[in-house]
Amino acid sequence: MYTLEERMKAVQLYLKWGRDSAAVRRELGYPCRKALRLWVKEYETTGSLHNGYRTRKPRYSEEQKQAANKYYLEHGRNLQRSIRALGYPNKAPFRQWLDEALPDRQGLHSRRRPEPRVELTSEQKQTAVVALSPGKARSERWRRSTECLGLPCTGGKRNCSGRRIL
């Protein structure tokens, strides 16, 4: 972002040096060619440059945000249903409004990784890898790995010691 003085200096040099944008950029070290072109166009049409940068008008008004939050709270706190009913294009702005209005709701939409089922020591992991090594029948590898990990065997007609279950 450049100040009004920096932009004015670039435009004046551009006009003074016969509209040579490369020389202006080489001398000042800024701006890019397109930015300089836009500044010159603005200067030639209005006679001056705008002070500061323009901000974009918000897409949704405060009333719309409050109405959306109210609908969400009154109709079962279902985000997807509220979006469909109100006709919003996506979830992102609606989630942001809800997080601002309802701080206790934050974190509900985050996708967490499931916790591991069993905590294993490095020795148990190493033993399980060895037990699953190639060269053994699949059922034998499965039986040995579950035994090493101390997990119950769910291997069908044989128990963990390899005996048939009648």
PATILUM-884077 format. One record per residue (C-alpha): y, z, x; residue in three letters; residue number from 1. Coordinates in pm, 1 decimal. Layout:
N
<site><py>Y</py><pz>Z</pz><px>X</px><residuo>ala</residuo><num>NUM</num></site>
...
This chain:
166
<site><py>0.0</py><pz>0.0</pz><px>0.0</px><residuo>met</residuo><num>1</num></site>
<site><py>335.9</py><pz>-99.6</pz><px>136.7</px><residuo>tyr</residuo><num>2</num></site>
<site><py>672.3</py><pz>55.7</pz><px>65.3</px><residuo>thr</residuo><num>3</num></site>
<site><py>953.5</py><pz>-138.5</pz><px>-95.6</px><residuo>leu</residuo><num>4</num></site>
<site><py>1133.0</py><pz>-164.4</pz><px>240.7</px><residuo>glu</residuo><num>5</num></site>
<site><py>825.8</py><pz>-306.3</pz><px>417.3</px><residuo>glu</residuo><num>6</num></site>
<site><py>770.7</py><pz>-565.9</pz><px>146.5</px><residuo>arg</residuo><num>7</num></site>
<site><py>1141.3</py><pz>-662.5</pz><px>144.4</px><residuo>met</residuo><num>8</num></site>
<site><py>1139.6</py><pz>-700.5</pz><px>523.2</px><residuo>lys</residuo><num>9</num></site>
<site><py>835.9</py><pz>-931.4</pz><px>505.3</px><residuo>ala</residuo><num>10</num></site>
<site><py>994.8</py><pz>-1146.9</pz><px>233.2</px><residuo>val</residuo><num>11</num></site>
<site><py>1326.0</py><pz>-1174.7</pz><px>419.7</px><residuo>gln</residuo><num>12</num></site>
<site><py>1152.8</py><pz>-1276.0</pz><px>743.9</px><residuo>leu</residuo><num>13</num></site>
<site><py>945.1</py><pz>-1530.0</pz><px>553.2</px><residuo>tyr</residuo><num>14</num></site>
<site><py>1256.2</py><pz>-1691.8</pz><px>405.4</px><residuo>leu</residuo><num>15</num></site>
<site><py>1451.2</py><pz>-1663.6</pz><px>733.5</px><residuo>lys</residuo><num>16</num></site>
<site><py>1176.7</py><pz>-1826.3</pz><px>942.8</px><residuo>trp</residuo><num>17</num></site>
<site><py>1134.5</py><pz>-2130.1</pz><px>720.8</px><residuo>gly</residuo><num>18</num></site>
<site><py>848.6</py><pz>-2005.5</pz><px>502.4</px><residuo>arg</residuo><num>19</num></site>
<site><py>610.8</py><pz>-1958.1</pz><px>796.0</px><residuo>asp</residuo><num>20</num></site>
<site><py>366.8</py><pz>-1693.9</pz><px>672.3</px><residuo>ser</residuo><num>21</num></site>
<site><py>159.3</py><pz>-1698.4</pz><px>992.9</px><residuo>ala</residuo><num>22</num></site>
<site><py>464.2</py><pz>-1604.3</pz><px>1202.9</px><residuo>ala</residuo><num>23</num></site>
<site><py>555.8</py><pz>-1320.1</pz><px>963.8</px><residuo>val</residuo><num>24</num></site>
<site><py>203.0</py><pz>-1182.3</pz><px>966.5</px><residuo>arg</residuo><num>25</num></site>
<site><py>186.5</py><pz>-1211.6</pz><px>1345.4</px><residuo>arg</residuo><num>26</num></site>
<site><py>522.4</py><pz>-1032.9</pz><px>1387.3</px><residuo>glu</residuo><num>27</num></site>
<site><py>465.7</py><pz>-751.0</pz><px>1136.8</px><residuo>leu</residuo><num>28</num></site>
<site><py>89.4</py><pz>-717.4</pz><px>1141.7</px><residuo>gly</residuo><num>29</num></site>
<site><py>87.0</py><pz>-725.7</pz><px>763.6</px><residuo>tyr</residuo><num>30</num></site>
<site><py>44.9</py><pz>-842.8</pz><px>483.6</px><residuo>pro</residuo><num>31</num></site>
<site><py>-232.5</py><pz>-1084.6</pz><px>404.1</px><residuo>cys</residuo><num>32</num></site>
<site><py>-127.2</py><pz>-1435.8</pz><px>308.3</px><residuo>arg</residuo><num>33</num></site>
<site><py>-188.1</py><pz>-1388.8</pz><px>-66.4</px><residuo>lys</residuo><num>34</num></site>
<site><py>10.8</py><pz>-1065.5</pz><px>-86.0</px><residuo>ala</residuo><num>35</num></site>
<site><py>305.3</py><pz>-1224.6</pz><px>93.5</px><residuo>leu</residuo><num>36</num></site>
<site><py>289.1</py><pz>-1521.3</pz><px>-141.9</px><residuo>arg</residuo><num>37</num></site>
<site><py>298.6</py><pz>-1290.6</pz><px>-446.2</px><residuo>leu</residuo><num>38</num></site>
<site><py>592.0</py><pz>-1091.2</pz><px>-306.8</px><residuo>trp</residuo><num>39</num></site>
<site><py>790.4</py><pz>-1407.9</pz><px>-237.5</px><residuo>val</residuo><num>40</num></site>
<site><py>715.0</py><pz>-1545.4</pz><px>-583.7</px><residuo>lys</residuo><num>41</num></site>
<site><py>830.0</py><pz>-1219.5</pz><px>-743.3</px><residuo>glu</residuo><num>42</num></site>
<site><py>1144.0</py><pz>-1212.0</pz><px>-528.6</px><residuo>tyr</residuo><num>43</num></site>
<site><py>1234.5</py><pz>-1571.7</pz><px>-615.6</px><residuo>glu</residuo><num>44</num></site>
<site><py>1183.2</py><pz>-1526.8</pz><px>-990.4</px><residuo>thr</residuo><num>45</num></site>
<site><py>1346.6</py><pz>-1185.2</pz><px>-1038.4</px><residuo>thr</residuo><num>46</num></site>
<site><py>1576.2</py><pz>-1157.1</pz><px>-737.1</px><residuo>gly</residuo><num>47</num></site>
<site><py>1415.6</py><pz>-830.9</pz><px>-623.9</px><residuo>ser</residuo><num>48</num></site>
<site><py>1081.3</py><pz>-660.3</pz><px>-576.1</px><residuo>leu</residuo><num>49</num></site>
<site><py>940.8</py><pz>-393.1</pz><px>-802.9</px><residuo>his</residuo><num>50</num></site>
<site><py>969.5</py><pz>-36.8</pz><px>-682.6</px><residuo>asn</residuo><num>51</num></site>
<site><py>620.0</py><pz>111.2</pz><px>-644.3</px><residuo>gly</residuo><num>52</num></site>
<site><py>300.4</py><pz>-25.5</pz><px>-785.3</px><residuo>tyr</residuo><num>53</num></site>
<site><py>232.9</py><pz>-85.7</pz><px>-1148.0</px><residuo>arg</residuo><num>54</num></site>
<site><py>-35.7</py><pz>116.9</pz><px>-1318.3</px><residuo>thr</residuo><num>55</num></site>
<site><py>-262.9</py><pz>-29.7</pz><px>-1575.3</px><residuo>arg</residuo><num>56</num></site>
<site><py>-241.7</py><pz>84.0</pz><px>-1934.5</px><residuo>lys</residuo><num>57</num></site>
<site><py>-545.6</py><pz>297.9</pz><px>-2023.2</px><residuo>pro</residuo><num>58</num></site>
<site><py>-808.0</py><pz>113.3</pz><px>-2224.9</px><residuo>arg</residuo><num>59</num></site>
<site><py>-865.9</py><pz>401.3</pz><px>-2467.0</px><residuo>tyr</residuo><num>60</num></site>
<site><py>-601.6</py><pz>632.9</pz><px>-2610.6</px><residuo>ser</residuo><num>61</num></site>
<site><py>-627.0</py><pz>1011.6</pz><px>-2621.7</px><residuo>glu</residuo><num>62</num></site>
<site><py>-682.4</py><pz>993.0</pz><px>-2997.9</px><residuo>glu</residuo><num>63</num></site>
<site><py>-979.9</py><pz>761.8</pz><px>-2946.5</px><residuo>gln</residuo><num>64</num></site>
<site><py>-1127.1</py><pz>997.2</pz><px>-2687.5</px><residuo>lys</residuo><num>65</num></site>
<site><py>-1086.9</py><pz>1297.9</pz><px>-2915.6</px><residuo>gln</residuo><num>66</num></site>
<site><py>-1236.8</py><pz>1109.7</pz><px>-3209.8</px><residuo>ala</residuo><num>67</num></site>
<site><py>-1537.8</py><pz>1009.0</pz><px>-2998.3</px><residuo>ala</residuo><num>68</num></site>
<site><py>-1591.9</py><pz>1366.5</pz><px>-2879.0</px><residuo>asn</residuo><num>69</num></site>
<site><py>-1562.1</py><pz>1495.8</pz><px>-3235.5</px><residuo>lys</residuo><num>70</num></site>
<site><py>-1813.9</py><pz>1240.1</pz><px>-3364.6</px><residuo>tyr</residuo><num>71</num></site>
<site><py>-2057.2</py><pz>1332.4</pz><px>-3086.7</px><residuo>tyr</residuo><num>72</num></site>
<site><py>-2036.2</py><pz>1703.3</pz><px>-3171.4</px><residuo>leu</residuo><num>73</num></site>
<site><py>-2060.8</py><pz>1655.4</pz><px>-3548.5</px><residuo>glu</residuo><num>74</num></site>
<site><py>-2347.9</py><pz>1405.9</pz><px>-3549.0</px><residuo>his</residuo><num>75</num></site>
<site><py>-2625.8</py><pz>1573.6</pz><px>-3353.2</px><residuo>gly</residuo><num>76</num></site>
<site><py>-2493.6</py><pz>1545.5</pz><px>-2996.5</px><residuo>arg</residuo><num>77</num></site>
<site><py>-2674.4</py><pz>1216.7</pz><px>-2945.6</px><residuo>asn</residuo><num>78</num></site>
<site><py>-2487.7</py><pz>1003.5</pz><px>-2692.2</px><residuo>leu</residuo><num>79</num></site>
<site><py>-2657.9</py><pz>671.6</pz><px>-2763.8</px><residuo>gln</residuo><num>80</num></site>
<site><py>-2619.8</py><pz>704.6</pz><px>-3140.9</px><residuo>arg</residuo><num>81</num></site>
<site><py>-2251.2</py><pz>794.8</pz><px>-3105.1</px><residuo>ser</residuo><num>82</num></site>
<site><py>-2186.0</py><pz>494.3</pz><px>-2881.0</px><residuo>ile</residuo><num>83</num></site>
<site><py>-2355.2</py><pz>257.6</pz><px>-3126.9</px><residuo>arg</residuo><num>84</num></site>
<site><py>-2174.5</py><pz>405.0</pz><px>-3426.8</px><residuo>ala</residuo><num>85</num></site>
<site><py>-1829.8</py><pz>390.0</pz><px>-3263.3</px><residuo>leu</residuo><num>86</num></site>
<site><py>-1883.9</py><pz>51.4</pz><px>-3098.1</px><residuo>gly</residuo><num>87</num></site>
<site><py>-1818.7</py><pz>145.7</pz><px>-2734.6</px><residuo>tyr</residuo><num>88</num></site>
<site><py>-1953.1</py><pz>-104.5</pz><px>-2482.0</px><residuo>pro</residuo><num>89</num></site>
<site><py>-2120.6</py><pz>141.6</pz><px>-2244.3</px><residuo>asn</residuo><num>90</num></site>
<site><py>-2195.4</py><pz>505.7</pz><px>-2169.9</px><residuo>lys</residuo><num>91</num></site>
<site><py>-1983.6</py><pz>565.6</pz><px>-1857.3</px><residuo>ala</residuo><num>92</num></site>
<site><py>-1639.6</py><pz>635.6</pz><px>-2010.5</px><residuo>pro</residuo><num>93</num></site>
<site><py>-1792.0</py><pz>824.9</pz><px>-2301.9</px><residuo>phe</residuo><num>94</num></site>
<site><py>-1988.0</py><pz>1052.3</pz><px>-2064.7</px><residuo>arg</residuo><num>95</num></site>
<site><py>-1673.0</py><pz>1116.8</pz><px>-1862.5</px><residuo>gln</residuo><num>96</num></site>
<site><py>-1479.8</py><pz>1220.5</pz><px>-2174.1</px><residuo>trp</residuo><num>97</num></site>
<site><py>-1760.1</py><pz>1452.0</pz><px>-2280.8</px><residuo>leu</residuo><num>98</num></site>
<site><py>-1781.5</py><pz>1609.9</pz><px>-1935.2</px><residuo>asp</residuo><num>99</num></site>
<site><py>-1406.5</py><pz>1673.9</pz><px>-1940.7</px><residuo>glu</residuo><num>100</num></site>
<site><py>-1407.6</py><pz>1817.3</pz><px>-2293.4</px><residuo>ala</residuo><num>101</num></site>
<site><py>-1735.5</py><pz>2009.9</pz><px>-2268.4</px><residuo>leu</residuo><num>102</num></site>
<site><py>-1783.9</py><pz>2157.0</pz><px>-1920.5</px><residuo>pro</residuo><num>103</num></site>
<site><py>-2109.8</py><pz>2327.3</pz><px>-2026.0</px><residuo>asp</residuo><num>104</num></site>
<site><py>-2259.4</py><pz>1982.2</pz><px>-2088.7</px><residuo>arg</residuo><num>105</num></site>
<site><py>-2220.0</py><pz>1862.3</pz><px>-1727.8</px><residuo>gln</residuo><num>106</num></site>
<site><py>-2538.6</py><pz>1776.6</pz><px>-1545.8</px><residuo>gly</residuo><num>107</num></site>
<site><py>-2735.7</py><pz>1687.3</pz><px>-1857.3</px><residuo>leu</residuo><num>108</num></site>
<site><py>-2731.5</py><pz>1317.4</pz><px>-1776.5</px><residuo>his</residuo><num>109</num></site>
<site><py>-2826.3</py><pz>1344.1</pz><px>-1411.2</px><residuo>ser</residuo><num>110</num></site>
<site><py>-3167.1</py><pz>1211.0</pz><px>-1318.4</px><residuo>arg</residuo><num>111</num></site>
<site><py>-3347.7</py><pz>1473.1</pz><px>-1120.4</px><residuo>arg</residuo><num>112</num></site>
<site><py>-3656.6</py><pz>1407.7</pz><px>-917.1</px><residuo>arg</residuo><num>113</num></site>
<site><py>-3959.6</py><pz>1593.2</pz><px>-1041.0</px><residuo>pro</residuo><num>114</num></site>
<site><py>-4059.5</py><pz>1897.6</pz><px>-842.6</px><residuo>glu</residuo><num>115</num></site>
<site><py>-4374.8</py><pz>1861.0</pz><px>-633.7</px><residuo>pro</residuo><num>116</num></site>
<site><py>-4679.7</py><pz>2001.6</pz><px>-811.3</px><residuo>arg</residuo><num>117</num></site>
<site><py>-4831.9</py><pz>2178.5</pz><px>-513.2</px><residuo>val</residuo><num>118</num></site>
<site><py>-4667.6</py><pz>2304.1</pz><px>-197.8</px><residuo>glu</residuo><num>119</num></site>
<site><py>-4884.7</py><pz>2204.9</pz><px>96.3</px><residuo>leu</residuo><num>120</num></site>
<site><py>-4882.4</py><pz>2320.7</pz><px>453.2</px><residuo>thr</residuo><num>121</num></site>
<site><py>-4883.1</py><pz>2063.0</pz><px>729.3</px><residuo>ser</residuo><num>122</num></site>
<site><py>-5248.6</py><pz>2147.5</pz><px>808.2</px><residuo>glu</residuo><num>123</num></site>
<site><py>-5350.6</py><pz>2084.1</pz><px>447.0</px><residuo>gln</residuo><num>124</num></site>
<site><py>-5167.4</py><pz>1752.6</pz><px>446.4</px><residuo>lys</residuo><num>125</num></site>
<site><py>-5331.7</py><pz>1647.5</pz><px>771.6</px><residuo>gln</residuo><num>126</num></site>
<site><py>-5677.8</py><pz>1744.6</pz><px>645.9</px><residuo>thr</residuo><num>127</num></site>
<site><py>-5622.7</py><pz>1550.3</pz><px>323.4</px><residuo>ala</residuo><num>128</num></site>
<site><py>-5520.7</py><pz>1239.9</pz><px>516.5</px><residuo>val</residuo><num>129</num></site>
<site><py>-5832.1</py><pz>1263.8</pz><px>731.0</px><residuo>val</residuo><num>130</num></site>
<site><py>-6045.6</py><pz>1316.5</pz><px>420.2</px><residuo>ala</residuo><num>131</num></site>
<site><py>-5899.2</py><pz>1000.5</pz><px>263.3</px><residuo>leu</residuo><num>132</num></site>
<site><py>-5957.2</py><pz>791.3</pz><px>573.5</px><residuo>ser</residuo><num>133</num></site>
<site><py>-6142.8</py><pz>460.9</pz><px>533.6</px><residuo>pro</residuo><num>134</num></site>
<site><py>-6515.0</py><pz>441.6</pz><px>587.8</px><residuo>gly</residuo><num>135</num></site>
<site><py>-6621.2</py><pz>677.0</pz><px>310.9</px><residuo>lys</residuo><num>136</num></site>
<site><py>-6701.1</py><pz>599.2</pz><px>-48.2</px><residuo>ala</residuo><num>137</num></site>
<site><py>-6408.1</py><pz>652.6</pz><px>-282.7</px><residuo>arg</residuo><num>138</num></site>
<site><py>-6571.4</py><pz>935.1</pz><px>-478.2</px><residuo>ser</residuo><num>139</num></site>
<site><py>-6663.0</py><pz>1114.0</pz><px>-153.9</px><residuo>glu</residuo><num>140</num></site>
<site><py>-6306.9</py><pz>1079.9</pz><px>-20.7</px><residuo>arg</residuo><num>141</num></site>
<site><py>-6167.3</py><pz>1215.5</pz><px>-348.4</px><residuo>trp</residuo><num>142</num></site>
<site><py>-6406.5</py><pz>1510.3</pz><px>-349.8</px><residuo>arg</residuo><num>143</num></site>
<site><py>-6329.5</py><pz>1604.5</pz><px>10.2</px><residuo>arg</residuo><num>144</num></site>
<site><py>-5952.7</py><pz>1576.8</pz><px>-36.7</px><residuo>ser</residuo><num>145</num></site>
<site><py>-5949.1</py><pz>1796.2</pz><px>-347.9</px><residuo>thr</residuo><num>146</num></site>
<site><py>-6164.5</py><pz>2054.4</pz><px>-170.6</px><residuo>glu</residuo><num>147</num></site>
<site><py>-5931.7</py><pz>2057.2</pz><px>130.0</px><residuo>cys</residuo><num>148</num></site>
<site><py>-5628.1</py><pz>2104.6</pz><px>-88.6</px><residuo>leu</residuo><num>149</num></site>
<site><py>-5786.8</py><pz>2376.2</pz><px>-297.1</px><residuo>gly</residuo><num>150</num></site>
<site><py>-5740.2</py><pz>2177.7</pz><px>-619.2</px><residuo>leu</residuo><num>151</num></site>
<site><py>-5988.4</py><pz>2176.4</pz><px>-905.5</px><residuo>pro</residuo><num>152</num></site>
<site><py>-6218.8</py><pz>1878.8</pz><px>-898.6</px><residuo>cys</residuo><num>153</num></site>
<site><py>-6203.4</py><pz>1652.8</pz><px>-1201.9</px><residuo>thr</residuo><num>154</num></site>
<site><py>-6451.4</py><pz>1400.9</pz><px>-1069.2</px><residuo>gly</residuo><num>155</num></site>
<site><py>-6664.7</py><pz>1331.9</pz><px>-1372.6</px><residuo>gly</residuo><num>156</num></site>
<site><py>-7039.3</py><pz>1408.8</pz><px>-1346.1</px><residuo>lys</residuo><num>157</num></site>
<site><py>-7037.2</py><pz>1588.9</pz><px>-1008.9</px><residuo>arg</residuo><num>158</num></site>
<site><py>-6876.9</py><pz>1916.2</pz><px>-917.3</px><residuo>asn</residuo><num>159</num></site>
<site><py>-6675.6</py><pz>1972.0</pz><px>-600.5</px><residuo>cys</residuo><num>160</num></site>
<site><py>-6979.5</py><pz>2063.4</pz><px>-395.8</px><residuo>ser</residuo><num>161</num></site>
<site><py>-7135.4</py><pz>1727.5</pz><px>-484.1</px><residuo>gly</residuo><num>162</num></site>
<site><py>-7400.5</py><pz>1861.3</pz><px>-725.8</px><residuo>arg</residuo><num>163</num></site>
<site><py>-7467.9</py><pz>1687.3</pz><px>-1054.0</px><residuo>arg</residuo><num>164</num></site>
<site><py>-7332.3</py><pz>1854.7</pz><px>-1364.3</px><residuo>ile</residuo><num>165</num></site>
<site><py>-7582.8</py><pz>1855.9</pz><px>-1648.5</px><residuo>leu</residuo><num>166</num></site>
